[in-house]
Amino acid sequence: MGATNGVEITGPLHERFDEILTDEALALVAELHRAFEDRRQELLAARRTRQEQISAGADLDFLPETKHIREDDSWKVAPPAPGITDRRVEITGPTDRKMTINALNSGAKVWLADFEDANTPLWENMIGGQLNLRDALDRTIDFTSPQGKTYALKDDEELATIVVRPRGWHLDEKHILVDGRRTSGGIVDFALYFFHCAQRQIDKGRGPYFYLPKMQSHLEARLWNDIFVTAQERLGIPRGTIRATCLIETIPAAFEMEEILYELREHSAGLNAGRWDYLFSIIKTHRTRGRQFLLPERNAVTMTAPMMRAYTELLVKTCHKRGAHAIGGMAAFIPSRRDEEVNRTAFAKVRDDKSRESGDGFDGSWVAHPDLVPVAMEIFDGVLGERPNQIDKQRPEVEVSAADLLAVDKTPGGVTLTGLRNNINVALQYLATWMGGNGAVAIHNLMEDAATAEISRSQIWQWLHNDVTLDDGPKVTAELVREVIDEELATIRETLGEAFDEALYQQAKELFSEVALADEYVDFLTLPAYERMP
């Protein structure tokens, strides 16, 4: 499409895309881009500067310049908004048509409608997902599988509340240009949903609600708050109607939880413990800081590790002190409808995880599959009863220091050849599926998203650059990694048989090798992956 008022669409206009990419909606995208793109770039540059300081030896700490905010007990966030007062179980997933219906029907209180880590940012996914959300609110959505099974929405009062996760600040949308510049993926996702669905949500007695990913500072939260204020003014929607839950999934953000709540306080719906990306961030941030910051292999790190306990305890205390929801992390286990032993194991692990979270004071938690909703619901029902949340559960006894959050070396576990193989096997399977257009992938009875591949390649990069020797084998070298990549690829090829897609797995191998073995660490593997997409 040619440029209209400085906006140019470079992606194909598939059926009904014109219903989302209207002149009015794109005008909002353009207005937000022109007002805030320079600030986004400044904040991304500030991330790089901070990383350079940490790599040079500076340790993260609570900010002295915002101490007055942390010590001021008088401020609170806005009270819980309609439809997200009770969030005891939330289901996550991408916005394809089948998932939209299944998630809304799942019995969960909230659906995290994901344009980020559980989604591949194909142009068709991004605009198609916007159509699916609007159709769901209009109750014009339905789906028939290739096998002939039909899916339709239950009554409105039985549906989960939609909370949209836009892309993080680091991701561009290359198919929408404003004044010749790429737009922010997050601003595009927010603006299109807000323009088309904010009033629809209000008319249903709810509102436009969001999950904000991957932030690294309270200044990044301030940017979102300013965008919310501008968008509400532009559409004539009362200020404070938008509510946003921030994922604390980077280690720098763990030191600024109160400040993030403060910046968004009139629009805040709390914080979430995004555990897998948090582990990725710990590795990434301290990748050159030596053995003190070496984590064991991915599957050995649990939520009972001292640094993870410090993180979750601080999150609950911080949220409840400020009247905000504290939402727990992902139960990634996938039940099997063919294997009862897999089910028993999955359900037991989910019960343990959710029992710990609900006992710690979390107001709700995430699951990745509809069959896990009743399991998590039972646990939180047992703690909450008829109460919508447990924000009244204050945690004054919790004291968390910077050293507690950084106690990576106190995490039990080792690094084995099995762990190296698992990292490579799962990352290859995930990336091949991601390149094919699907960002939420069931692998070895776990629902994996982009954080899986990020942890896997980051651990291998860190092991390579810190001369790690495996507990049961040789030193980790580039030659060993290449050898294991080829072996795991052969295993996957044999397992999948005719379903093995040679072209996609070749792309996955090239991409994984690039980001795991490069001399210079790539901040997010989704950046080079996105450039490989049409």
N, C-alpha and C positions, 0 to 999 in steps of 0.2 A: 504493500500500500504506500501511496505517496504521503508526504508529511501534511498534516492538518494542524494549524496553529503550533507548529514546531514539533508535533508528535508524529513519529514514523513507526509503523508496524512492519517488521521485517520477516515475521513468521507467517506461515500460510493461514488463510482464513477458512477454516473448516466449517462444516455445517453448524449453524447457530452461534458461531463465535461472535458474530456481529451483535448478538444480544448482550454480550458482556463488554465487548470493546466499543461501546458507544462513545460518541463525541463528548458527552457530559462526564462519563466515567473517566475517560482519558484526560479530560481537562483537570480533574482532581489529581490524577497521577502527575500531570505536568506541574500543577501548582505546588504540590508537595516536593517534587524533585527540585524545582527551581529554588524553593525556600530552604531546603535542608541537605541537598547533595554535598555541598562544600563541607558542611559540618560532619557528615558521614565520613568523608575522606580524611578530614583532620583527626577524627577519632580512630580510624584505622591506622593512621600514621602514629598516633599516640600509643597504640598497641605495640607497634614495631619498636618504638623507643623504649617502652617498658621492658619488652623482651630482651633487648640488648643489655639493659641494666641488670636484669636477672642473670642472663648468661655470663655477665662479667663478674657475678658474685654477690649482687644485692639480694637480700631475702625479702620475700613478701611480708607485709605487716599491716596492722590496722592503721588507717590514715590519721596522722596527727591533725591535719587541717579540718577534719570532720568530727573530731572528738566531741564537740558541743552537740552535734546531732545525736550521737550515741548516748550521751549523758543526760539529754533532755527527756524526762519521762512523760512529758505532757502530751506529746503528739501521738495520734493514732491514724491508721488508714481509714478510708471510707467503710461504712458497714457493708456486710455482704449483700450482693445484688440479687434480684429475683432470678431464680433458676440455678444459682450457684451458691446458695446458702448451705445446702447439703451436698457434699461432694465425696461421699464415703467410698465410692468406686468410680474410677474414670477409665474408659477404654480408649486406646490410641490406634490410629491407623490412617492410611492415605485416603484421598477423597474420590477414588473411583466409584462407579455407580453401585456396584454390589456392596462394597465396604460401607458406603454411606448408609444404605438401608439396614445392613446387619448391625452396624454400630449404634445407630439410632434406636433400633429395636432390642438391643442387647440386655436391657434391664439396668445398665450402668446409669449413674446420675448425670455423667458428663461424657461427651465424646470429644477427644482432642482430634480435630479434623486437620490432618497434617499435610502442609505444603513443604515441610522441611525434611528431617532425617529419615522418615518412613516413606518418603516420596522421591521419585526421580524427576528432576526439573525439566523433563521434556516439555516443549511448548504445548503439546496436546494435553499433557497431564495438568499443567497449570491453569489453562483456560477451561478445559473440560471439568476440572474440579470445581471451579467457580460456578459453572452451570449446574453441576450436581447439587451444590449447596443451595443455590437459589430454587432449583426445582423441588428440593426436599422441603423447604419452607413453604413453597406454593402447593405442596402435596401433589405434584405432577410427576413424581419420580417413580419409576418401576424398572424391573430388570428381569430378563429371562436368560438363563444360562444356556450354553450350547447343548446341554443335556435336556433342556426343556423345563427346568425347575424355575418357578416364578417367585419373585421377591416383591413385597409391597410394605408400606409403612403401617405400623399400628396407629391407634388413636394418638392425637397430639399429647395428651396428658401422660402417656406411657413412654414417650420418647426422651432420650438423653438430651441435655442441653449442649448445643454446639459451641465449642471454644476453638477458634482457628489459630494454628501455629504458622505464621509467615516465616519466610526464610530469614536467616541471620544477616547481620550487617555486612559480612564479608562477601556475600553472593550478589552478583549482578543479574539483571534480566536483559539478555542480549537481543531479544526480539522486540523490545520497545525502547526506542530512542527518543530523547527529548533534546531538542537543539543540537542534534548530532551526537549526544553522549548516551552511553548505556544508563539505564535506570537501576535503582536498587531493587533487588528481588523482594526484599521485605516490604518496601513501600508499595510496590505493585500489588503484592498479595493482600496487604492491608487495605489499600485504597479501593481495589475492585470489589472486595467483599463488603467493605463498609458502605460503599456507594449503593450497591445493589441490595444488601441484606440488613443494614442497620435498622431501617424503619420496619421492615418485615419482622425482625426479631422483637422490636418494641411493641408492635401490634399483637404479638403473641404473648405479651407479658414478660418478656425476657429482655435481652439486649445484645449489642455487639461486643463479644468477649474474645480475648486473645491470650495466647501463650507466647511469651517472648523468649527466644532462644539465644544461647551463646554469648550473652553480654559479658564484658570483662570489667566494666566500671559503672559507677553511678552516673557518670556523665553520658554514657550510652543510654541509660534509663531516662535521663533528662531529655535526650533527643526524642525518644518515643513519646514522652509526655507532651512535648511541644507539638509533635505531629498530631497527637490526639486532640489537643485544644484547637489547632487550626482546622482539622477535619470536621469536628463537631460544629464549629462556627460556620464553616462553609456550607454545611447541609442543614443548619438551623436545628441541630439536636442539642439538648441541654448538656452543658459541660458536666462531666462526671458520669455520663451514661455509659461510656466505654469502661470496661474493667479488664485488667491485664494481670496474669500470673507470670512471674518471672522464673525461668529455670535457672537455678544456681548450679550450673554445669561446667563452670570454669573455676580454677583455683583462685585467680585474682578476684572474682566476684564473691567468693566465700569470705573474703576480708571486708566486703562492702555490702553485706546483706541489709543492714539497717539503713544505710544511705540509699540503696536502691528502692526500698520501700518508701523512704521519705520523698524521693524525687517523684514517685508515681502515686503518692498517698491518696489523692482524690480519685485516682483511676485504678488503685491497687486491689487485686484479689488474692494477694499472697505470693508465696514462693514454693517452688517444687525442687525436690532433691533429685536432679537428673544424673543418676549415679554413673552411667557408662561413659557419657561425655566428660564427666568430672574426672574419671580415671584417665581418659585420653588427655585432658588438659594438664593433669599433674605430670604425665610423662613428657608431653610436648614442652611445657614451660621449663622443666628442669632437665631437659635431655642432655645438656652438656655439663651438668653440675656433678658428675661423678657418681660413685657407688652409693653415696648417701641417699640418692634419689632414684635408685634402681628398684622397680617393683618386681615381685615374682610374676610368673606367667599369668595370663589373664584369668584362667579358670580357678586359680588359687586365691584370688583376691575376693574376699567376702565383705559384707557390710559390718561384720564384727571386728574388722581390722581397726586398730586404735585411731588412725587418721580418719577413717570413714565414720566411726562413732562420734568423733569430735565434730565432724561436719554436720551430721544429722541432728545431733543434740543441740548444736548452736542454732541450726535452722528453726527447729521447733520453738526454742526459747525466744528467738528474735521475732518470729511471726506472732506468737501469742501475746508477747509483751506489747505489740503494736495493733492487736485486734485483727490480725490477718490469718488466713488459712495457711496451714503447713501441709503440703501434699507430698506423699511418699513416692518412691521410685518404681521402676518397671518390674513387674513379674513377667519375665520373657518366656516362661515355659509354655509349650504348646501341647495340649492334650492330644492323645491319639484315639481315634474312634475304632482302631483295630487292635491296639496293644494295651491291655489292662495294666501291665507292669509299668509301662511308660506313664500311664495316668496316675497310678499310685505314687510314683516318685514325684511327678510334677505337682500334684495336689499337696503332698506333704511339704514340699519346699515352699510352695506359695503360702500355705498356712503358717509355717514358721516365720517367713518373711513379714507377712501382714500382721501376725501376732506381735512381733517385735515392734513394728511401726506403730500400730494402734496403742500398744502399751507405752511407747515413748511420748505419745501425745499427737501424732499426726492425725489430721482431720479426714484423710482419705488417701487413696493410693491408686496406682496404675496397674492395669492388666493389658495384655496384648491380644487376648482371644475371648470371644463371647462365653466359652465354656468355663472360663475362670471367674466370670463375674459373680456367680452364686457363692463360690468359695471365698473370695475376698469380702463379699457382702456379709456373709455369715460372721466373719471375724470382726468386722467393724460394727455390725449390729450388736454383737456381744458386748462391745465397749461403749458404744454411743447410746444404745437403746433408742428412745424416741427423740433424743437430742439431735439437732442437725449437724453439730460439730462439737469439738471439745476445746474451742479457743479459750475457754475459761480455765483450762489446765495450764497454769503458769509453771515455769521451770526455774525458779530463782536459785536453786541449788547448782545449776549448771554453770561451770566456769571453764571457758575454752580459751587457751592461749594461742598465739601464733605458732609456737613450737608444737602444740598438739595437732594443728591442721597440717603441719609440714613433717609429721613423724612418719615419713615414708619408710624409713629403715626399720621400723618396728612391725612391719607387715610380714606375717609368717608365710613361708612358702619358698619354692625354689624355681629354677629355670631348667627345664628338661627338653630332651629331643622331642618327646611327645607334645610338649607345650609349643615348641617351634612349629612342629607339623600341624597342630591344630590351628594356630594363628594363620598359617599359609593356606590350609585347606578351606577354612571358613571364609577368609578374605577373597580367595579366588572365586568361590561359589557366589558370594555376595556381589562382587563387582561384576561378574558376568550377567547376573540377573539385573543389576542396577543399569548396566549399559543397554540392556534390553527393554528398559522402561519401568521396572518394578523395584521400588525402594524398600519394601517390607518383605523379608524372605525367611521362610521356615527352614532352618538348617540344624540337623542333629537335635530335633525336638525343641529348639529355641527360636523365637522370633527375633531376627537380627535386623538392625538398621545401620545407617552409615557409621555410627559410633563403633560398631564391631570392627569394621575394616580399618578405621582410624586407630583404634587401640592396637590392632594386630601389626600394622605396618610401622607404627611409632615404636612399639616395643622392639621390633627387630632392628630398626634404625638405631635405637639407644643401645641395644646389646652389641651391635657392630662397632659403635663408636666408643664403647667403654670396655672393650676387650673381654667380654663375658665368655667364660667357659661353662658349658652345660654341665649340670650335676651328674649326668650319666653319659657324657659323651665329649666330643671335641669342642674346641673354641668356635664361637660363632664368627664365621667369615662370609664374605660375599660369595665365595665359591660354594660353601656349604648351603647357603640360602638358595642359590640358583639350582643346585642339585635337588634340594627338597622341593622347590617349586615344580621342577619337572616330574619328580616322583608323585607328588600329590595330584598334579594335573592328570597323570596317567591313571591314578586311582579313581579320580572323579570320572574320567572318560569311561573306564570300565564299569563303574557303578551305574552311570546314566545310560549307557548303551546308545540306542538310536536317538535319545533325547539330548545327547551332548551336542551343543552348538559350537562347532570349531571356530567360527569367526568371533563369536562373543568371548569365548574363553581365551582366544589369542589376544584380544583387546585387554581382557582382565589381567592376563599374564604380563603384558607390556606395561600396563598402568601400575600394577602392584610392584613390579621390579623397579620401575622409575621412582616411585615414592619411598620404597623401602631401602633402596640401595644408593640413592643419590648422595653426593657429597653435601649438598645444601638441602636442608630439611624444608619440605613444602608444607606451608601452614595448614592447608586443608586439601585432602586428596580430591574432594569434590570440585576444586577449581580446575585442575587439568582435565578431570573427567568431563566436566561441563563443556570445555572447549572441544572435546572430541565428539560432542553430540551435534545433531543437525540444528 
